[in-house]
Amino acid sequence: MWWLFADIVLVVHILLWLLLGAGVVVAAMGRMQRLRKLALVFWPTMAVTLGSMAAPGCILSDLERWLRQMVMTEWSRDMSLARTVSGTVTGYHPPDALFTALGVLLFSLAVYAFVRYHLRDVVARLWQGNSK
């Protein structure tokens, strides 16, 4: 049963990657304003993810490890989840620095999209409120 819960956490973790990756692309293209429901999920998720990056480790990886160790006390993943998934899919395990650089690039793009498309609207609304 614990192993199944760990698998569910793993799937949620991978779906989170996909949501953030797709959300960054949608936000960078300026389409997030039309997809309000996606924006209501994406921006808070991005903020929590950025905040959790300040802490060592990953909450979901730690939870998965803890659940798997409930079944097998010696269980441990030798590589990061990103390297494990990419190795399973492609057969090649790129270095972790590549995934770090990709993450920094995606988060930078998300910050740019937020400033470009959302912060401008917030400032415009504030100016309209002050002029009345």
C-alpha positions as a Markdown table, in Angstrom:
| # | Residue | x | y | z |
|---|---|---|---|---|
| 1 | Met | 0.0 | 0.0 | 0.0 |
| 2 | Trp | 2.8 | 2.5 | 0.8 |
| 3 | Trp | 4.5 | 1.6 | -2.5 |
| 4 | Leu | 1.3 | 2.6 | -4.3 |
| 5 | Phe | 1.1 | 5.9 | -2.4 |
| 6 | Ala | 4.8 | 6.5 | -3.4 |
| 7 | Asp | 3.9 | 5.8 | -7.0 |
| 8 | Ile | 1.0 | 8.3 | -6.8 |
| 9 | Val | 3.4 | 10.9 | -5.4 |
| 10 | Leu | 5.8 | 10.2 | -8.2 |
| 11 | Val | 3.1 | 10.7 | -10.8 |
| 12 | Val | 1.9 | 13.9 | -9.2 |
| 13 | His | 5.5 | 15.1 | -9.2 |
| 14 | Ile | 5.9 | 14.4 | -12.9 |
| 15 | Leu | 2.5 | 16.0 | -13.7 |
| 16 | Leu | 3.7 | 19.1 | -11.7 |
| 17 | Trp | 6.7 | 19.3 | -14.0 |
| 18 | Leu | 4.5 | 19.1 | -17.1 |
| 19 | Leu | 2.0 | 21.7 | -15.7 |
| 20 | Leu | 4.8 | 24.1 | -14.9 |
| 21 | Gly | 6.6 | 23.6 | -18.2 |
| 22 | Ala | 3.5 | 24.0 | -20.3 |
| 23 | Gly | 2.3 | 26.9 | -18.2 |
| 24 | Val | 5.6 | 28.7 | -18.8 |
| 25 | Val | 5.3 | 28.3 | -22.5 |
| 26 | Val | 1.6 | 29.5 | -22.4 |
| 27 | Ala | 2.6 | 32.4 | -20.2 |
| 28 | Ala | 5.5 | 33.4 | -22.4 |
| 29 | Met | 3.3 | 33.4 | -25.5 |
| 30 | Gly | 0.9 | 35.8 | -23.7 |
| 31 | Arg | -2.0 | 33.4 | -23.7 |
| 32 | Met | -2.4 | 33.1 | -19.9 |
| 33 | Gln | -4.8 | 36.0 | -19.8 |
| 34 | Arg | -7.3 | 34.1 | -21.9 |
| 35 | Leu | -7.0 | 31.0 | -19.8 |
| 36 | Arg | -7.9 | 32.4 | -16.4 |
| 37 | Lys | -8.5 | 29.0 | -14.7 |
| 38 | Leu | -5.0 | 27.8 | -15.8 |
| 39 | Ala | -3.6 | 31.1 | -14.5 |
| 40 | Leu | -5.3 | 30.6 | -11.1 |
| 41 | Val | -3.5 | 27.3 | -10.8 |
| 42 | Phe | -0.2 | 28.1 | -12.5 |
| 43 | Trp | 0.9 | 31.3 | -10.8 |
| 44 | Pro | 0.4 | 30.1 | -7.2 |
| 45 | Thr | 2.0 | 26.8 | -8.1 |
| 46 | Met | 5.0 | 28.6 | -9.6 |
| 47 | Ala | 5.3 | 30.8 | -6.4 |
| 48 | Val | 5.2 | 27.7 | -4.1 |
| 49 | Thr | 7.8 | 26.0 | -6.3 |
| 50 | Leu | 10.1 | 29.0 | -6.3 |
| 51 | Gly | 9.7 | 29.3 | -2.6 |
| 52 | Ser | 10.4 | 25.6 | -2.0 |
| 53 | Met | 13.6 | 25.8 | -4.1 |
| 54 | Ala | 15.1 | 27.8 | -1.3 |
| 55 | Ala | 14.9 | 24.8 | 1.0 |
| 56 | Pro | 17.3 | 21.9 | 0.5 |
| 57 | Gly | 15.8 | 18.9 | -1.3 |
| 58 | Cys | 12.3 | 18.5 | -2.7 |
| 59 | Ile | 9.2 | 18.0 | -0.6 |
| 60 | Leu | 7.7 | 15.5 | -3.1 |
| 61 | Ser | 10.9 | 13.5 | -3.5 |
| 62 | Asp | 11.4 | 13.3 | 0.3 |
| 63 | Leu | 7.8 | 12.2 | 0.7 |
| 64 | Glu | 8.2 | 9.5 | -2.0 |
| 65 | Arg | 11.5 | 8.3 | -0.4 |
| 66 | Trp | 9.8 | 8.1 | 3.0 |
| 67 | Leu | 6.9 | 6.1 | 1.6 |
| 68 | Arg | 9.1 | 3.7 | -0.2 |
| 69 | Gln | 11.3 | 3.2 | 2.8 |
| 70 | Met | 8.3 | 2.2 | 4.8 |
| 71 | Val | 8.3 | -0.9 | 2.6 |
| 72 | Met | 12.0 | -1.3 | 1.9 |
| 73 | Thr | 14.2 | 0.4 | 4.5 |
| 74 | Glu | 17.3 | 0.3 | 2.3 |
| 75 | Trp | 15.5 | 1.9 | -0.8 |
| 76 | Ser | 17.3 | 4.9 | -2.3 |
| 77 | Arg | 17.4 | 6.5 | -5.7 |
| 78 | Asp | 20.9 | 7.0 | -6.9 |
| 79 | Met | 20.1 | 9.9 | -9.2 |
| 80 | Ser | 17.8 | 12.8 | -9.2 |
| 81 | Leu | 14.3 | 12.2 | -10.4 |
| 82 | Ala | 14.9 | 14.2 | -13.6 |
| 83 | Arg | 17.9 | 12.1 | -14.5 |
| 84 | Thr | 16.0 | 8.9 | -13.6 |
| 85 | Val | 13.0 | 9.9 | -15.8 |
| 86 | Ser | 15.2 | 11.0 | -18.7 |
| 87 | Gly | 17.3 | 7.9 | -18.5 |
| 88 | Thr | 14.2 | 5.7 | -18.5 |
| 89 | Val | 12.7 | 7.5 | -21.5 |
| 90 | Thr | 15.8 | 8.1 | -23.6 |
| 91 | Gly | 18.4 | 5.7 | -22.3 |
| 92 | Tyr | 20.8 | 8.6 | -21.6 |
| 93 | His | 21.3 | 10.2 | -18.2 |
| 94 | Pro | 22.3 | 13.8 | -18.7 |
| 95 | Pro | 24.1 | 15.6 | -15.9 |
| 96 | Asp | 22.1 | 17.3 | -13.2 |
| 97 | Ala | 23.6 | 20.7 | -14.2 |
| 98 | Leu | 21.6 | 20.5 | -17.4 |
| 99 | Phe | 18.3 | 20.2 | -15.6 |
| 100 | Thr | 19.3 | 23.0 | -13.2 |
| 101 | Ala | 20.1 | 25.3 | -16.2 |
| 102 | Leu | 16.8 | 24.3 | -17.8 |
| 103 | Gly | 14.9 | 25.0 | -14.6 |
| 104 | Val | 16.6 | 28.4 | -14.2 |
| 105 | Leu | 15.7 | 29.2 | -17.8 |
| 106 | Leu | 12.1 | 28.2 | -17.4 |
| 107 | Phe | 11.7 | 30.2 | -14.2 |
| 108 | Ser | 13.3 | 33.2 | -15.7 |
| 109 | Leu | 10.9 | 33.0 | -18.7 |
| 110 | Ala | 8.0 | 32.7 | -16.2 |
| 111 | Val | 9.1 | 35.8 | -14.3 |
| 112 | Tyr | 9.5 | 37.7 | -17.6 |
| 113 | Ala | 6.0 | 36.6 | -18.7 |
| 114 | Phe | 4.5 | 37.6 | -15.4 |
| 115 | Val | 6.1 | 41.1 | -15.5 |
| 116 | Arg | 5.3 | 41.5 | -19.2 |
| 117 | Tyr | 1.7 | 40.4 | -19.2 |
| 118 | His | 0.3 | 40.6 | -15.7 |
| 119 | Leu | 2.2 | 43.2 | -13.7 |
| 120 | Arg | 1.6 | 45.8 | -16.4 |
| 121 | Asp | -2.2 | 45.2 | -16.0 |
| 122 | Val | -1.9 | 45.5 | -12.2 |
| 123 | Val | 0.0 | 48.8 | -12.4 |
| 124 | Ala | -2.5 | 50.2 | -15.0 |
| 125 | Arg | -5.5 | 49.3 | -12.6 |
| 126 | Leu | -3.7 | 51.0 | -9.7 |
| 127 | Trp | -3.2 | 54.1 | -11.8 |
| 128 | Gln | -6.9 | 54.1 | -12.8 |
| 129 | Gly | -7.9 | 53.8 | -9.2 |
| 130 | Asn | -5.7 | 56.8 | -8.2 |
| 131 | Ser | -7.0 | 59.1 | -10.9 |
| 132 | Lys | -10.6 | 58.8 | -9.8 |
